[in-house]
Amino acid sequence: MQVSDILRVKGGTLFTVQPDEPLSRAMTDMAEKDIGSLVVMAQGQLVGMLTFREVIQQIVKNGGQVGNTVVREAMESQPLTCAGSTDIDEVRRMMLEHHARYMPVMDGSMLMGVISFYDVAKAVVDSQNFENKMLKAYIRDWPDGSTAEAEDVKL
């Protein structure tokens, strides 16, 4: 399974913010949309990632206040990214290794979407459930013993 499979199921909705927007506005957007991240874009290019982790770190740094902070001051300026062709097992390893909960998916310099650790976990569980269902169906349709090969297999 590849990242593009997750994006196909998830859909193409992207939430972005510009680096010079007030952090308070970005926080409002995140709360209203019930999302944990915003992709930071400038002139059509990915320039950073803002997650609830960076927001909390910036508020703590500001003594519990948001103040006049802009997104650029809080964002991760070099976020971990992947391509649509990246294998899900590789994405899991990368996300675990870098403690990343969100990862922009790029096609060259074009943003294709964002996947979350939740999206990856859900895709893996869905895949395992499908595989289990197919195995159970196969076992239910097991030959009834009328062939010589089936007689060799005792359950």
C-alpha positions as CSV (number, residue, x, y, z in Angstrom):
1,M,0.0,0.0,0.0
2,Q,1.2,3.5,-0.9
3,V,0.5,7.0,0.4
4,S,-1.5,7.7,-2.7
5,D,-4.0,5.0,-1.6
6,I,-4.6,6.8,1.6
7,L,-5.1,10.2,-0.1
8,R,-7.5,8.6,-2.6
9,V,-9.7,7.4,0.3
10,K,-9.2,10.5,2.5
11,G,-10.1,13.0,-0.2
12,G,-8.4,16.2,-1.3
13,T,-9.4,18.8,1.3
14,L,-6.4,20.8,2.3
15,F,-6.2,23.5,5.0
16,T,-3.4,26.0,4.6
17,V,-2.2,29.2,6.3
18,Q,0.3,31.9,5.2
19,P,3.4,32.5,7.3
20,D,2.6,36.1,8.2
21,E,-0.9,35.4,9.4
22,P,-1.5,35.8,13.2
23,L,-1.0,32.6,15.1
24,S,-4.3,33.3,16.9
25,R,-6.1,33.2,13.6
26,A,-4.5,29.9,12.7
27,M,-5.5,28.5,16.1
28,T,-9.1,29.6,15.5
29,D,-9.1,27.9,12.1
30,M,-7.7,24.7,13.7
31,A,-10.3,24.7,16.4
32,E,-13.2,25.5,14.1
33,K,-12.3,22.8,11.6
34,D,-11.3,20.3,14.3
35,I,-7.9,19.7,12.7
36,G,-4.5,19.2,14.2
37,S,-2.3,20.8,11.5
38,L,-2.2,23.5,8.8
39,V,0.2,23.5,5.9
40,V,2.1,26.8,5.7
41,M,2.2,28.0,2.1
42,A,3.9,31.1,0.5
43,Q,3.7,31.9,-3.2
44,G,2.4,28.5,-3.9
45,Q,5.2,26.7,-2.2
46,L,5.3,24.6,1.0
47,V,7.3,26.7,3.6
48,G,6.3,25.0,6.8
49,M,3.9,23.0,8.9
50,L,1.9,24.2,11.9
51,T,0.6,21.6,14.3
52,F,-0.9,21.8,17.8
53,R,2.6,20.8,19.1
54,E,4.2,24.0,17.6
55,V,1.3,26.1,18.8
56,I,1.6,24.9,22.4
57,Q,5.4,25.3,22.4
58,Q,5.1,28.9,21.1
59,I,2.5,29.7,23.8
60,V,4.7,28.3,26.5
61,K,7.6,30.3,25.1
62,N,5.5,33.5,25.2
63,G,4.6,32.9,28.9
64,G,1.2,31.5,28.3
65,Q,0.2,34.2,25.7
66,V,-0.3,34.1,22.0
67,G,0.3,37.9,21.7
68,N,1.2,39.2,18.3
69,T,3.0,36.0,17.2
70,V,2.7,35.2,13.6
71,V,2.7,31.7,12.1
72,R,6.3,31.9,10.9
73,E,7.5,32.2,14.4
74,A,5.8,29.0,15.5
75,M,5.9,26.7,12.5
76,E,8.2,23.9,11.7
77,S,10.1,25.3,8.8
78,Q,11.5,22.0,7.5
79,P,8.7,19.5,7.8
80,L,9.1,15.8,7.1
81,T,7.5,15.1,3.7
82,C,6.8,12.0,1.5
83,A,5.7,11.3,-2.0
84,G,2.5,9.6,-3.1
85,S,4.5,6.6,-4.2
86,T,6.1,6.1,-0.7
87,D,5.2,2.8,0.8
88,I,3.1,2.9,4.0
89,D,5.6,0.9,6.0
90,E,8.3,3.5,5.1
91,V,5.9,6.3,6.2
92,R,5.2,4.6,9.5
93,R,9.0,4.2,10.1
94,M,9.6,7.9,9.2
95,M,6.8,9.2,11.4
96,L,7.8,7.1,14.4
97,E,11.5,8.0,14.0
98,H,10.8,11.7,13.8
99,H,7.8,11.8,16.2
100,A,5.7,13.3,13.3
101,R,2.0,13.2,13.6
102,Y,1.3,14.9,10.2
103,M,3.2,14.7,7.0
104,P,2.7,16.7,3.8
105,V,2.6,14.6,0.6
106,M,4.5,16.2,-2.3
107,D,4.7,15.6,-6.0
108,G,7.9,17.5,-6.7
109,S,7.1,20.9,-5.4
110,M,3.4,20.5,-5.6
111,L,1.4,19.7,-2.4
112,M,-0.9,16.7,-2.9
113,G,-2.3,16.4,0.6
114,V,-1.5,15.7,4.2
115,I,-1.6,12.4,6.0
116,S,-1.8,11.9,9.7
117,F,-0.5,9.1,11.9
118,Y,-4.2,8.3,12.4
119,D,-4.7,8.0,8.6
120,V,-1.8,5.6,8.4
121,A,-3.0,3.5,11.3
122,K,-6.5,3.4,9.9
123,A,-5.3,2.3,6.5
124,V,-3.2,-0.5,8.1
125,V,-6.1,-1.7,10.3
126,D,-8.6,-1.6,7.3
127,S,-6.1,-3.6,5.2
128,Q,-5.7,-6.2,7.9
129,N,-9.5,-6.4,8.4
130,F,-10.0,-7.0,4.7
131,E,-7.3,-9.6,4.6
132,N,-8.8,-11.4,7.6
133,K,-12.3,-11.3,5.9
134,M,-10.8,-12.8,2.8
135,L,-9.0,-15.6,4.7
136,K,-12.2,-16.4,6.7
137,A,-14.1,-16.6,3.4
138,Y,-11.5,-18.9,1.9
139,I,-11.6,-21.2,4.9
140,R,-15.4,-21.4,4.8
141,D,-15.1,-22.4,1.1
142,W,-12.5,-25.0,1.9
143,P,-12.9,-28.1,-0.3
144,D,-15.2,-30.8,1.2
145,G,-12.7,-33.6,0.9
146,S,-13.9,-34.9,-2.4
147,T,-10.5,-34.5,-3.9
148,A,-7.4,-36.5,-3.2
149,E,-5.5,-33.3,-2.3
150,A,-8.1,-32.3,0.3
151,E,-7.8,-35.7,2.0
152,D,-4.2,-35.1,2.6
153,V,-5.0,-32.0,4.7
154,K,-6.6,-32.7,8.1
155,L,-8.1,-29.8,10.1
